[in-house]
Amino acid sequence: MGGDLVDWIAVIVLAGIAWHGLTYRDEDGERPWVHLLFGCIALLFCLRFLFFDILDVM
């Protein structure tokens, strides 16, 4: 376990981007597919940094 400060910052920033992308709704209450797409991509990178760089799973 561990990880550099840069890894922790990347996880926090990517988690924020993923949260915004997955929970965003426009004025009509719809979820734009672009926000969902980039939210999912950010979530994958966030989990990758968390599990592989910080927690050393592999």
MOSULKA-V943011 format. One record per residue. N is the residue number from 1. RES is the residue in one letter. OMEGA is omega in whole degrees, -180 to 180 (999 if undefined). D_FIRST is the distance of its C-alpha to the first C-alpha in Angstrom with 1 decimal. Layout:
# MOSULKA-V943011
<<N,RES,OMEGA,D_FIRST> <N,RES,OMEGA,D_FIRST>>
This chain:
# MOSULKA-V943011
<<1,M,179,0.0> <2,G,-178,3.7> <3,G,178,6.7> <4,D,177,10.3> <5,L,179,12.7> <6,V,178,14.5> <7,D,179,11.8> <8,W,178,11.9> <9,I,179,15.6> <10,A,180,16.0> <11,V,-178,14.4> <12,I,-180,16.7> <13,V,-180,19.7> <14,L,176,19.5> <15,A,176,19.2> <16,G,178,22.3> <17,I,179,24.1> <18,A,179,23.4> <19,W,180,24.6> <20,H,-178,27.7> <21,G,-176,28.5> <22,L,-178,28.3> <23,T,-177,30.2> <24,Y,173,32.8> <25,R,179,36.4> <26,D,-176,39.5> <27,E,-179,42.8> <28,D,-178,44.0> <29,G,180,40.9> <30,E,175,39.9> <31,R,179,36.5> <32,P,-177,36.9> <33,W,180,35.5> <34,V,178,34.1> <35,H,178,31.9> <36,L,-180,30.7> <37,L,-178,30.1> <38,F,173,28.0> <39,G,178,26.2> <40,C,178,25.1> <41,I,179,24.2> <42,A,178,22.1> <43,L,178,20.4> <44,L,179,19.6> <45,F,178,18.1> <46,C,179,16.1> <47,L,178,14.6> <48,R,178,14.1> <49,F,-177,12.1> <50,L,-174,10.0> <51,F,-174,9.5> <52,F,-177,9.8> <53,D,-176,8.5> <54,I,-177,5.7> <55,L,179,4.6> <56,D,180,6.1> <57,V,-180,8.8> <58,M,999,11.4>>
